[in-house]
């Protein structure tokens, strides 16, 4: 509350879409952003924003350490370049540990998981979902399928989970966010897709990704997801339509913010 009060006194406003994001505008033009996670601050802005906001905050709060250009923020490694930034969770991925499966257990592919195996399964899927949400949209589909299998997961799903963990650990991937020309002229671009009846009980899976695009055609991925569609549908067309509706709703919501 003290931090929020200090930000408000400096005319930094909370984003309507995210209570951890604060925006600073001058003469109606965006000039700075601050993202807050507990007591960690991540900010970006011009020299005026630094002088009027960041320097003032440093006078009010004790700053333990600071870094720029290349640093880690809540597990995300961020690197800044002249043409944009990259974000990855390579270090986090290296800490993932597959669930141990004995040779005998590996032969029992249709066997339901034991309680201890279920606990390990849930924890590991949760870790992968954290990565899928922040830096690895490429594993969002697999993570969703593994998630919906929680209640009736078998050794088959556990083996598949371990294979996904191995893949994530072996691939050192980064998300690249190019420097856009002008935020004021940017637009949102949304793509959707669906897989019909690929989930238990006739469920279908929908995926979407939204880009922030400038007038030169450069794009930054700002939101993506892959999850079970809200309704059970009876055709591929219906699944695709539901995914499109969810994508449009997400894009309109972001545009309104």
QUIJOLIN-V258317 format. One record per pair of residues at least 12 apart in sequence whose ideal C-beta (glycine too) atoms are under 6 Angstrom apart, sorted by the first residue. I is the first residue (numbers start at 0). J is the second residue. Records with the same first field share a line. If there is no record, write none. Layout:
I = J + J
//
This chain:
5 = 59
6 = 21
9 = 52 + 55
11 = 23 + 52
15 = 256
16 = 256
19 = 34 + 35
20 = 34
21 = 33
23 = 48 + 52
29 = 182
30 = 44 + 45 + 48
31 = 44 + 48 + 52
36 = 73
41 = 72
74 = 91
82 = 178
83 = 175 + 176 + 177 + 178
84 = 176
85 = 173 + 175
86 = 134 + 174
87 = 134 + 173
88 = 130 + 134
89 = 171
92 = 167 + 168
95 = 126 + 164
97 = 161 + 164
98 = 119 + 157
107 = 154
108 = 154 + 155
109 = 153
110 = 154
111 = 153
112 = 152
120 = 152 + 157
124 = 145 + 146
127 = 142
128 = 142
134 = 174
136 = 223
139 = 225
140 = 225
141 = 163
143 = 204 + 225 + 226
145 = 160
147 = 198 + 227
176 = 219
177 = 217
179 = 213 + 217
180 = 213 + 215
184 = 214
185 = 211 + 213
186 = 212
187 = 209 + 250 + 254
188 = 210 + 212
189 = 209 + 246 + 250
190 = 208
191 = 207 + 242 + 243 + 246
192 = 206
193 = 205 + 238 + 239 + 242
195 = 235 + 238
198 = 227
201 = 231
202 = 227
203 = 228 + 232 + 238
205 = 228 + 242 + 245
206 = 225
207 = 246
208 = 223
209 = 221 + 222 + 250
228 = 241
//
